[in-house]
Amino acid sequence: MGMCLFLLLGLASVVQAASAPDIQLWINGKKISSAVPPQMVNDRTLVPVYVVKDAMGMNVGWDSKSQRVTITGNSKKIELVINSKKAKIDGSTRTLDTAPVIISDRTFLPFRSVGELLGMNVDWDSKTKSVHLTNATSEKVDKPTSGVTAVKPIAKVASITKIQQTEQGFMIVADAKVDAKTFTMSGPNRIVMDMDKAKLNLKNGSVTNGQQFDTIIKTVRYSQFAPEQVRVVIELDGKASYTVTPSGNNLQLAITETSRNPKPPTTPPPVVTPPTKDEPDQGTVEPAPAPVPIVPLATKDKVKIVLDAGHGGKDSGAVGNGLQEKDLTLGMAQKLAELLRNDSKFELVMTREGDTYPTLQDRANLANKEQADLFMSIHINSGPATATGTETYYYAGGSGKDYANIVHKHLLKATGSLDRKVHTANFYVIKYTKMPSILVEIGFITNASEAAKMKDEDFQQGVADSLYAGIKEYVNTH
Ligand SMILES: [Zn+2]
């Protein structure tokens, strides 16, 4: 017992946590008051176990030996392990963006992730610093304070002016607030968004009705479902979770792949690299391939890099301020290609050289077939008009973490934008490429000033220079 307590205290000192008393937590329209303040770890809100138990009404079990928290409810069973980002939901494995932790002898669970795993809608309102979890099937009810007669304002009928593709899903652009209910249907798996008091009035820059994708999103359809109701249906090629984040009048729908229907890429799944020192071994993995002697990049004669300009051809990527993502990514990729071609250390392969459309699978397959040492995909972000900044992604199950951190450091200096940090994601091209792979999001095409900068040739050259510097630093140190 004494040993156990010692261990727990030991763990507690490792976690960079700060209490976050000013964050408001809401569950199905009810504000949660917690005697123990939530904690912030890596920008994520973690709540004490009893919030999940009492406020969400879940059954919570704890096995101290295996450090395992089991949550049952909403006809789901979720298993979480302290300090592990791997979670199990009804037997299948998911990666969380932050792990459960023990702080001062108390177990804290990631609020947002638990809600998502339970199939709840998760909304973040940055103005009031509130996280809202809502049961997907339950209606949001604004409860009037007792004794006060609620006068329901007559809601204006909103025009849906754009259904825009974003990196992680779609953005619904409206000219007034819309009340959306989002839920899932199966056979085939779909995410359905019903917006009340809304009319379709689409302008340029929307996805076409019935447009096909080759990601976890198979196709998107939309219709004026009822005189004042717009329905958007996203058909999935497998299983996915989603979040809806309101932003002004707009709604951001982010879709995260859980599993893909069995139509695997022609190459095997990513090779699992040994766990790095700060990540615990994460359970079952694919059988390890025959060991290949690892030659440090710094000592190699040639480092082969596959460079991917995001989107292209029929896929414009995000659009905004008169620009298309596919043109900006190509402009930057071509400038970076020039630098790499003039450096005898590198052998360059590009996924596209012009306005063509290789599928995501084509791009990942090319990198694997070429047995590239490094992969980089260049993208431009989209979001609400006020969103700005630079971010870099790597796949949590891959080997791109150091590469992402080093390139991001250089890129940020070139863009001079808000640091939106390095994150993990399941984007296809970084998930299914076997070498260290990253995806950079230079800035936001939907922000007028960032769009103007990114269109500028000198700025593009600066970005290319910084990516080149990042690649070189990574190669020299790995
Ligand atoms: Zn993109």
Boltz pocket constraint, residues with backbone or C-beta under 6 A from the ligand:
constraints:
  - pocket:
      binder: B
      contacts: [[A, 167], [A, 310], [A, 311], [A, 317], [A, 318], [A, 325], [A, 378], [A, 379], [A, 380]]
      max_distance: 6.0
